[in-house]
């Protein structure tokens, strides 16, 4: 791994050392936004609860345009996701205070918060029971123009069962623990089967087969850490360190996935013994972008949504990931074009056409996989009822498993008649010409 990879990984580990999982810890520092999101969407069942602990409250007056304010101009409220469009319109209207348009949980005029502001008590915890289930955001509203505010708050959202036991997973996420265990078992089985196949056919194994095995192993480890992470979050609201393992495995799995796809699309090791200059440039562009994108996505997922521009950066970084996915298609397209030209000019036209057919199949599968996991899964996540949000993740894992299995079936080292895996001296000469 190069120096930049080590640096990015070190940044990830240092930033994740204090992450709070489903318990959001937000530090607002001299923020004058009229609306501050304090949590991502959380699905409450009937009787779900929210605890908000707040401390270190300070209000500042700008010298340019000082404004008179009342303490009831600052408050917290829950908003259903369906009301987001209306909320944006209310924010744009400076003539109205958001807190007058919604049912606020509490505001700074309460006696307990006045005690915190005056320094008589160190903190105050507000507890609220959600009467009816639904998917909600928690917001803080500031209706005093030109009046920045600072405070420190810890938000805990959870549901309870009939015995009063807390479940910190959102409704629709509780099934993820079982789903990740099943996915781990399936990918671990695939890794064992692929390792056994490599062991039995050592004389026909290429370097790409080893990389494919390492990729599947890291995918299985990612799912294992994810299952354990959600298991502990469900019970305590914290990942107990398993989130760090998950992000480290995800970091390497992401790098390996794009590397393997680029190398397969180029024909490295099984059809061409080297990489061309253009393919090297693609790897040198895509991999650093993917490393940075993965690191930044992890950071934004672990930071509180109260961070300014949090949602914007999250969307931008997912777009970067999509761009990287599209960029890895170029080596496959180039290989298809070269093989088509070789089929027309070479005396081995039949063999070139056979290889060309498989390259086209691989190209189609990569396109379908990217489209499904980056677009269809996103649409599922945002259109399904909140009770079924786990379905989108199950669909993503199922598509990944199908793609891995299909690719493995095309590159099994024991297929003696597979045109992918024939590397003869004449093929080397053809590769050098391409």
N, C-alpha and C positions, 0 to 999 in steps of 0.2 A: 504494500500500500504506500502511496506517495505521502509527502509531508502534509499536503492540504487535507488528505483524508484523515490523517491522525489529528490534525487541528480541529476539523469539524466534529469528529467523534468526541474529542475532549470537551468541546463546547457543549455538546449534547449532554454528556454525563454531568458536567458541572451545573447546567441549568436544571436538570431533572432531579438533582439531589434534594430539592425542597418542594417538589411538585405535590399537589394536594388532591389529585384524583377527582372524585365527585364532590368533595368538599372544597368550594371555591374560596380562595383567600385573595381579596382585592385591596390594593392600596391606591387610593385616589389622591393625587397630589396636585393641588392648585388647578383643578379642572373646572372650566366654565361651560362645558357642554350642557345643553338643556336636558339631554337624555343620555344616560349612561347604562348600557346593559351590564348586568352583574352575573349572569349565568347564560349558558346555552339552553336550548329548549329542553324541558324536563317533563316527562309524562307522569302525572299524578293519578293514582287510583282514588276512589272515593275515600275520604278520610286521610289522604296524604298530608304530610306536614313539612313545614319549612321553619328553620331556626336561623335568625340573623343576629349575629353578635357584632356590635359596633363600638369603636373606641377612637380616641385621638381626633376629635372633630375640631376643625378650624375653618373659619370663613374669612375671606379677604376682600377688600374693596379696591378696585382699580382707581388709580389717581386720575385717569383721563376722564372717565364718566362714572363717578361714584353714584350708587343707587341706594335708596332706602329699601329695606326688605323686612319681612316678618318671618319668623321661624317656621311658619306653616308653608313657606314657599319651597321647602326642601322635604322630600319624602320618598318612600319606597312603594312600589305597586307591582302586582302580577298582571301580565297581559297575555291572553290566549293568542296562539300563533295566527289565528284567523283574523285578528285585529291589527296585524302589522301594517297593512296598507292605510288604514284609518289613522294609526299612530303616526305614520310619516307625515300625513297631512296636518295633523295637530301640531307636530314639531315645527313644520314650516310656518304655521300661523303664530306670530309673535304676540298677537293681541290676547291670546288665551293661555291660561296655565294648564299644563297637562293634568295636574293633580285635581283640578276642578272637573275634568272630563272622565276620570276613572275612579274606581273605588280603591283609594290608597290603603296600604296596610298600616302605616304609621308615618308621622312626620316629626320634624325636629321641635315642634312646639310641645310635645309630650313632657310631662314632669320628669320622667326617667332620663330622657335624652338631655334635658336641661341640666340635670345633675352631672352628666358626663361632660357637657360643654363647660360647665363652671368648675370642673375638676373635683367635685365632691365624691364621685365614684369613678372607677377606672374604665368600666365598660357597662353595656346594657345588652341583654339578649331578649329579642322579641320572638315569640313562638306563635305560629299561625297554623290552623287546621283548614285544609282545602275541603270545602263542603261537597263539591262535585268534581269528578275526575276530568282530566283534560291535559292538553299539552300547553305549557306556559313558559314565558320568559319572565325573569325578574329584572326590573328596571329601577334606577334611581332618577328622580326628576328634580331639576333645579330651575325654578321659575323666577329667580332673581337675576335679571340681566347684568352683565359685567361684574358678576360676583363669583369668583372662583372659590372652590371648596376643597378641603382635604379631609379624608377620614380613612380609617382602616376597618374593614369588615370581613367576617367569615360567614359564608352562607352554606348551610347544610340542607339539602332536599332529600326526602326519603318517603317511602311508603311503609305501612305496617300491616302485619297479618293479624289474624284473629287473636293471637296470643300477645300482640304488642311488639313483636320482633321487628326490628328495622330492616328495610331492604333499600339500599342506596342506589340501586339500578332503576332507571326510568322504566315505566311500563312499556313493554315492547322490547326491552333489553334483557329481561330476566331469562329468556330462552337462549341467550347467547352463550352462557357457560356450557350448557350441554352441547350446543351446536359446535363450539370450538373443540371440545373433547372428541366429538365424532370426526371432525375434520382432521384433527391431529392424528387420530388412529389411521385414517385413510391415507394421509400423506406419509406417515411413518411406514405403513405397509408398502407403499409405492417405493420408498427409499430402500427398504430391505429387498424387495423384488428386483429393483434395478442393480443393487450391489451384488446380489446373487448372480444375475445375468452377466455382469461384468466379470465376476470371478470365474464363471464357467467358460467364458469365451475370451480369455485374456489375449490371445493372439490376434483377435480382430477388434480389439478395443483401441479407440483413438482418444486423444486428449480431450476432445469435446465431450466424450462420454463421462469422463471423470468430473468435468465441470458441471455437467447435468446432475450428477449424483450429489455434488456439494450443494447445488442450488436446492434440490429437493430436501436435503437434510436441514438447511437453514429455513426453508419454508415450514417444515414440521416443527422445528424449534420455536419459530415465531408463533405458531398456533398453540404450542404447549404453554409458552409464557403468557400468551393472550388469555388462554383459558384460566390459568392461575390468577392472572391480574384481575379478571372480572369476578372470579370466585371471592377474592379478598375485598374487592370494592363492594360487592353485594352485601357483605357482612359488616364492614367497618367504614366504608366510604373511602378507604385508602388502599393503594395497590401493594403496600409493604415491600417495595423494591422491585416487584415483578414488572412494573412498567419500564424500568431501566433495561432489564433483560429483553423485554419486548422490542424496545426501540433500537437496541444494539443489533438484535437479530434482523429486524426489519431493514436497518441500514445496509447490512451486508447482503441480505436477500435481494434488495432492490438493485444494488450494483451488479450482482451475479445474474439476475434476470435479464437486464438489458445487455450485458456482455454476452451471455449465451445466445440471445436472439440475434444480435449483430453477427456473431461468429458463425452461427448456423446459416444465416442468410448469405454470408460471404462464402461459405463452403470451406472454412478453415479446418485443417487437420484431416478431414475425410475426403475432400475433393481438391483442395488447394493447400499446399504446405506453408503458405505465407499469407499475409494481409497486404492488400494494395494500399497505395498512398491515400486514396479517397476514403477507403474504409477506416484507415487509421485516423484520418481527420474527423470522421463521424464519431468514432469512439472518444477522441480527445475533446470533442465538443459536448456530446451527450452525457458522458459519465460525470464530468465535473458539475454540469447543470443538474443532473439527477441527485448527486450527492448534496448539493446546496439546497435543492428543492425538498428532499427528504428531511434534511436537518431543520429547515425553516418550518415545514409543516408540523414536525414534532414540537417545535418551540411554540408555535401558535396554538396547537391543540392543548398544550400544558399550561399556557398563560391564561389568565382570567379574561373573559370577554370584555371586561372593563377597560382593557388596554385600548388606547386610541387607534383607530384604523384596524382593529383586530379582524373584523369580518372581511374587510377589503383585502388584506394580506392573505387571508386564508383562501379566498377565491382566486387571487392572482397566482398563488403558489400551486394550486391544483391545476391551473391553466398551464403553468410551466411543465408540470408532469405530463400533461396531455401533449404538449409540443414535443417533449422528449420521446414520447411513444410514437408519434408520427415520424420523427427524424430517423428512427431505427428501421423504417421501411425502405429507406433509400438503398442500402446495400442489397436488399432482396430484389428491388426493381432493377438495379444495375446488373445483378447476376442473371436475371431473366432476359434482359436485353442482350447480354453477351452470349448466353446460350442460344438464343434465337439466331444471332448472327453466325455462331459456330455451326448450328444445324444446317444453315444454308450453304456454308462454305466448306465444311469438313466432310471427309469420306466416312465419318462415324455419325452420320445424320440421325440414324435410328436411336443410337444411344444418347445423343445430345437432346433429342426430342423427349425421350423418356425422363431424363434428368430435368428438362425444362418443365414437364408436367408436374413433377413433385415440387419444384420451386414455386410454381404458380399456386399449388395447393397450400404450401406453407405460407405464402404471402396472404392468401385469402383467410387462413386461420388466424394469422396475427392481426389482420384488420378486424375480423369479427371479434376476437378476444379484446382488443383495445376498445372497440365501439361498445361492447357489452359492459365491460368492467368500469369504463370511465363515463359513459353516457347513460346507458340503460339502467345501471345500478343507481346512478344519481337520480334519475327520474323516479325509480321505484321508491327510493328513500324519501323523496319529497312529495309523492302522491299517495302512498299507502296511508291508511289510518295509523295513528301513533302506536296502537297496540300491536301492529305487525311490522314495525321497523326492522326487526330481526330478519325478516324475509329477504331484504335487500342484501344483507351481509351473507346470508346463506346462498343466495344466487351468485354473489361474487366468488365465494369459495368453490361452489360447484363448477362455475365456468373455468376457474383456474385449474381445478383438478382435471376437467375434461381436456383443456389445452395441454397440460403436462402429459397426460396419458396418450393423447393423439400424437404429440411430438415424439414421445418415446417409441411408439409403435412404428414410426417412420425411420427411426435411427437405431433400432435394435442391432447390436453388433453381430448377431448370429445370422442376419439376413444376407446370404451370400449373393443373391441376385438383386440386392438393392442398389440402384444406380447412384445413390448418394454416397455409398461407402466403398466404391471402387476407385482406387488410386493407383493408376498404372503410370509408367514412365511417359507414355504419350499424353496422359492427362496432365502431368506436370508441365510438359512443354506447352500444352494448350492453355494452362493456367497462366504461365509466364507471358504468353501472347495476349491474354485478356487483361 
